[in-house]
Amino acid sequence: MIVIRDGTQKRLLINQEPPENFVPPAVDPLFRSVAHVFGAGALAVVLTGMGQDGRRGCQVLREAGAQILVQDEATSVVGACRARWSARAWPTAYCRCP
């Protein structure tokens, strides 16, 4: 999925591009488009995921001034993957999910 600006409206579209990060659907295209449309007004919430998906998108969001909330390693199903890259994506805060 991606977010686009259509005049004064914002729209969510299904991304028809080839898969990124070996996972369809990948969150990186969504995060990049959110950074472009909303900039510093965006809030990304990153929960359990696989591999590197989300890392580059979070970097783009952070460069745009967005806030990034990342699930902590202890409550992530795939905690090691998230912990490995989240520090490089400069999360604003970590959250514990029950």
Secondary structure, DSSP 8 states (H G I E B T S, - for coil): -EEEEETTEEEEE---S--BTTBSS-SHHHHHHHHHHHGGG-EEEE-S--TTTTHHHHHHHHHTT-EEEEE-GGG-TTHHHHHHHHGGG--SEEE---
